[in-house]
Amino acid sequence: MPKMKTNRGAAKRFRRSASGGFKRGQSHRRHILTKKSSKRKRQLGMPEQINDADHRSVRRMLPYI
């Protein structure tokens, strides 16, 4: 049986967390930053856990991570 392929788009977006889950970056941090408060921009820089509903699909896209 051939090897499973990792979805390269998913590999660039998700990382495995120490507890075994997946973490992701947040959106809305690329442009139009002048109207956003410093607090909001700072909090958007923090990684976020993926939703439980998405866990199965991310795990299938990243079989070796």
C-alpha positions as CSV (number, residue, x, y, z in Angstrom):
1,M,0.0,0.0,0.0
2,P,1.4,3.5,-0.9
3,K,2.2,6.1,1.7
4,M,-0.4,8.6,2.7
5,K,0.2,12.1,1.6
6,T,0.2,15.1,3.9
7,N,-2.0,18.0,2.7
8,R,0.6,20.7,2.3
9,G,-1.8,23.5,2.7
10,A,-3.0,22.1,6.1
11,A,0.6,21.5,7.2
12,K,1.4,25.2,6.8
13,R,-1.7,26.2,8.8
14,F,-1.8,23.8,11.7
15,R,0.7,22.7,14.3
16,R,0.4,19.9,16.9
17,S,0.1,21.2,20.5
18,A,1.8,19.6,23.5
19,S,-1.5,18.3,24.8
20,G,-2.1,16.4,21.5
21,G,-4.6,18.9,19.9
22,F,-4.0,21.2,17.0
23,K,-3.4,25.0,17.1
24,R,-3.9,27.5,14.4
25,G,-3.2,31.1,13.7
26,Q,-6.0,33.7,13.8
27,S,-7.3,35.8,10.9
28,H,-7.7,39.6,10.6
29,R,-4.1,40.4,11.3
30,R,-2.8,41.1,7.7
31,H,-4.0,44.6,6.7
32,I,-6.2,47.5,7.8
33,L,-4.5,47.5,11.2
34,T,-4.8,51.2,11.9
35,K,-8.5,51.0,13.0
36,K,-7.9,48.0,15.2
37,S,-6.9,48.5,18.9
38,S,-3.5,47.5,20.2
39,K,-5.3,45.0,22.5
40,R,-7.2,43.4,19.6
41,K,-4.0,43.1,17.4
42,R,-2.1,41.6,20.3
43,Q,-4.7,39.0,21.0
44,L,-5.0,38.1,17.4
45,G,-1.3,37.2,17.4
46,M,-1.9,34.4,19.9
47,P,-2.5,30.9,18.6
48,E,-5.9,29.3,19.0
49,Q,-7.1,25.7,19.5
50,I,-9.1,24.3,16.6
51,N,-12.7,23.5,17.1
52,D,-13.7,19.9,18.2
53,A,-15.8,19.6,15.0
54,D,-12.7,20.2,12.8
55,H,-10.4,17.8,14.7
56,R,-11.2,14.7,12.6
57,S,-10.7,16.4,9.3
58,V,-7.4,18.1,10.3
59,R,-6.1,14.7,11.7
60,R,-6.9,13.1,8.3
61,M,-5.1,15.8,6.4
62,L,-2.0,15.5,8.6
63,P,-1.4,11.8,9.1
64,Y,2.2,12.0,10.3
65,I,2.1,15.1,12.5
